[in-house]
Structure formats: structure tokens, C-alpha cells
Amino acid sequence: MICVKTIKALFDQQAASSYLASDVGSPEFEVLFHAWMNMMAASDISPEVVERMRKAYANDVGVLAPAKTVSIIKSGGFDLPVQFFQAGLIHAWLSKRAGTMSPNQAMHAAKY
């Protein structure tokens, strides 16, 4: 059984977050954007709305290339951001604060 102290130690040291991520000028973005819009097609979105969304994603929404997102995470004091999930344009990363214990070390330390 994991005690509350162990759980707190794990959450104090790790962070998980998700973002819209893609290089909006890349061929990969076009593939992902097309798939994203197809998923929304059940809502009967007009071509005009799709075009407005494309412009918004390129100009107004904070869609960053994955490498830029990783750079921002690292600059925030976290080590080795690892992408652990992707669904369309949504990417999620897991990382831990720089200079902190690993989850195993934290669990061991919390026992004592």
C-alpha cells in the first residue's frame, strides 16, 4: 500500500501536461489538421468554419511545434520531457523537476 507521504512525494516532483502541438507549416500539420477536422465532421462544420479554424490555429491559438514545447518545459526547470500521449493535435508530456529524486527514490525515501 502506498502511503499519502509517498503519493505527495511523487506529485511534488513530477509534472504532466498536454498542449496542442504541431509545426503549423509542416506537411505533418496538414495531415493532423485534416484528421482533426474529419473528427469534427459529425458536427456538420461548414468549409468556411474549417478555414476560420485553420487560420485561428495558425495565428491565434498557441499551437507550437513539439520541439518548442519541449524547450519551454526544459526552461521551466524540468528534465527530459517525454511525450507519452498523442491524439490528433493534442500532445502530452511527462517530466520531473530538475535535480529531484526519481519516483523509485521518492517511494523509498517516504518509507523512512
Contacts in CASP RR format, 6 or more apart in sequence:
PFRMAT RR
TARGET T0000
AUTHOR 0000-0000-0000
METHOD contacts of the structure
MODEL  1
MICVKTIKALFDQQAASSYLASDVGSPEFEVLFHAWMNMMAASDISPEVV
ERMRKAYANDVGVLAPAKTVSIIKSGGFDLPVQFFQAGLIHAWLSKRAGT
MSPNQAMHAAKY
2 107 0 8 1.000
3 110 0 8 1.000
5 110 0 8 1.000
6 106 0 8 1.000
6 107 0 8 1.000
6 110 0 8 1.000
6 111 0 8 1.000
9 101 0 8 1.000
9 106 0 8 1.000
9 107 0 8 1.000
9 109 0 8 1.000
9 110 0 8 1.000
10 103 0 8 1.000
10 106 0 8 1.000
10 107 0 8 1.000
12 100 0 8 1.000
13 96 0 8 1.000
13 97 0 8 1.000
13 100 0 8 1.000
13 101 0 8 1.000
13 103 0 8 1.000
13 106 0 8 1.000
14 94 0 8 1.000
14 95 0 8 1.000
14 96 0 8 1.000
14 97 0 8 1.000
14 103 0 8 1.000
15 78 0 8 1.000
15 94 0 8 1.000
15 95 0 8 1.000
15 96 0 8 1.000
15 97 0 8 1.000
16 84 0 8 1.000
16 92 0 8 1.000
16 93 0 8 1.000
16 94 0 8 1.000
16 95 0 8 1.000
17 73 0 8 1.000
17 92 0 8 1.000
17 93 0 8 1.000
18 85 0 8 1.000
18 90 0 8 1.000
18 91 0 8 1.000
18 92 0 8 1.000
18 93 0 8 1.000
19 62 0 8 1.000
19 64 0 8 1.000
19 69 0 8 1.000
19 90 0 8 1.000
19 91 0 8 1.000
19 92 0 8 1.000
19 93 0 8 1.000
20 57 0 8 1.000
20 61 0 8 1.000
20 62 0 8 1.000
20 63 0 8 1.000
20 64 0 8 1.000
20 89 0 8 1.000
20 90 0 8 1.000
20 91 0 8 1.000
21 63 0 8 1.000
21 64 0 8 1.000
21 65 0 8 1.000
21 66 0 8 1.000
21 69 0 8 1.000
21 89 0 8 1.000
21 90 0 8 1.000
21 91 0 8 1.000
22 28 0 8 1.000
22 29 0 8 1.000
22 32 0 8 1.000
22 33 0 8 1.000
22 63 0 8 1.000
22 65 0 8 1.000
22 66 0 8 1.000
22 89 0 8 1.000
23 29 0 8 1.000
23 65 0 8 1.000
23 66 0 8 1.000
24 57 0 8 1.000
24 58 0 8 1.000
24 63 0 8 1.000
25 58 0 8 1.000
26 65 0 8 1.000
32 88 0 8 1.000
32 89 0 8 1.000
33 54 0 8 1.000
33 57 0 8 1.000
33 89 0 8 1.000
35 88 0 8 1.000
36 88 0 8 1.000
36 89 0 8 1.000
37 45 0 8 1.000
37 50 0 8 1.000
37 53 0 8 1.000
45 53 0 8 1.000
57 63 0 8 1.000
57 89 0 8 1.000
63 89 0 8 1.000
64 72 0 8 1.000
66 83 0 8 1.000
66 91 0 8 1.000
69 81 0 8 1.000
69 91 0 8 1.000
69 93 0 8 1.000
70 81 0 8 1.000
70 93 0 8 1.000
73 81 0 8 1.000
73 93 0 8 1.000
73 95 0 8 1.000
74 81 0 8 1.000
77 97 0 8 1.000
77 98 0 8 1.000
78 95 0 8 1.000
78 96 0 8 1.000
78 97 0 8 1.000
78 98 0 8 1.000
79 95 0 8 1.000
79 96 0 8 1.000
79 97 0 8 1.000
79 98 0 8 1.000
79 99 0 8 1.000
80 95 0 8 1.000
80 96 0 8 1.000
81 93 0 8 1.000
81 94 0 8 1.000
81 95 0 8 1.000
82 93 0 8 1.000
82 94 0 8 1.000
82 95 0 8 1.000
83 91 0 8 1.000
83 92 0 8 1.000
83 93 0 8 1.000
84 92 0 8 1.000
84 93 0 8 1.000
84 94 0 8 1.000
85 91 0 8 1.000
85 92 0 8 1.000
86 92 0 8 1.000
96 102 0 8 1.000
100 106 0 8 1.000
101 109 0 8 1.000
END
